């Protein structure tokens, strides 16, 4: 009986440590966790590549890095290559990047920049700032991590190295969650 009790305590402790480790993945990666996970605000924006309308619900069941950026933003440009690497590595596992361009001149400024740098992940145009306002973007770059359940899991204000060991562990942890 004592052995069963010790085994049960070991399992409970392992679960607590694992849960704690998952929670720490956010802070280790420099991602703020919300006090309450709320549904990510819905939106529909024009996709740069073909002009079609893309909705957040089109990516239901995926882990999403929703990144707000602009061509004139040096820190934004700094983190974009790491985002490309992350997207290439995990997109087949249910990971998606939606990069929302804040440029007021829209396609005219964004298209040449994206072509020049060869970024392949989805670029969305938000020239009038509707979606930026909905997400209360306070500066650029700013990113949200949205879980497979469509709820906001975390936020980053400023640059993050999305290819750092901690960021990769965080994305891998989120990808392990079952789709709704």
HUSULGI-V958609 format. One record per backbone hydrogen bond with DSSP energy under -1.0 kcal/mol. NH is the residue of the N-H (numbers start at 1). CO is the residue of the C=O. E is the energy in kcal/mol with one decimal. If there is no record, write none. Layout:
NH/CO/E + NH/CO/E
This chain:
5/1/-2.3 + 6/2/-2.3 + 7/3/-2.4 + 8/4/-2.6 + 9/5/-2.4 + 10/6/-2.2 + 11/7/-2.2 + 12/8/-2.6 + 13/9/-2.8 + 14/10/-2.3 + 15/11/-2.4 + 16/12/-2.5 + 17/13/-2.8 + 18/14/-2.7 + 19/15/-2.9 + 20/16/-2.6 + 21/17/-2.8 + 22/18/-2.4 + 23/19/-2.1 + 24/20/-2.4 + 25/21/-1.3 + 28/24/-3.2 + 29/25/-1.6 + 31/26/-3.0 + 32/155/-2.9 + 40/150/-2.9 + 45/54/-2.6 + 47/52/-3.3 + 48/123/-3.1 + 51/47/-2.5 + 54/45/-3.5 + 56/43/-1.8 + 58/55/-1.4 + 59/56/-1.9 + 60/57/-1.5 + 62/59/-1.9 + 63/94/-2.7 + 64/146/-2.6 + 65/96/-2.6 + 66/144/-2.9 + 67/98/-2.3 + 68/142/-3.2 + 69/100/-2.3 + 73/70/-1.3 + 77/73/-2.2 + 78/74/-1.8 + 79/75/-1.5 + 80/76/-1.2 + 83/79/-1.7 + 84/80/-2.2 + 85/81/-2.1 + 86/82/-2.5 + 87/83/-2.8 + 88/84/-2.5 + 89/85/-2.0 + 90/86/-2.1 + 91/87/-2.1 + 93/90/-1.8 + 94/91/-1.2 + 95/90/-1.3 + 96/63/-2.7 + 98/65/-2.4 + 99/122/-2.5 + 100/67/-3.6 + 101/124/-3.4 + 102/69/-3.0 + 106/103/-1.5 + 108/105/-1.4 + 109/106/-1.3 + 110/106/-2.5 + 111/107/-2.1 + 113/109/-1.0 + 114/110/-2.6 + 115/111/-2.4 + 116/112/-2.5 + 117/113/-1.8 + 118/114/-1.5 + 119/114/-1.0 + 124/99/-3.1 + 125/46/-2.3 + 126/101/-2.1 + 129/126/-1.4 + 133/129/-2.5 + 134/130/-1.8 + 135/131/-2.1 + 136/133/-1.3 + 137/132/-2.3 + 142/68/-1.5 + 143/156/-2.7 + 144/66/-2.6 + 145/154/-2.5 + 146/64/-2.8 + 147/151/-2.7 + 150/147/-2.4 + 152/38/-2.9 + 153/145/-3.3 + 154/145/-1.4 + 155/32/-2.1 + 156/143/-2.9 + 158/141/-2.5 + 162/160/-1.1 + 164/161/-1.9 + 168/164/-2.6 + 169/165/-2.3 + 170/166/-2.0 + 171/167/-2.5 + 172/168/-2.7 + 173/169/-2.3 + 174/170/-2.4 + 175/171/-2.5 + 176/172/-1.2 + 177/174/-1.2
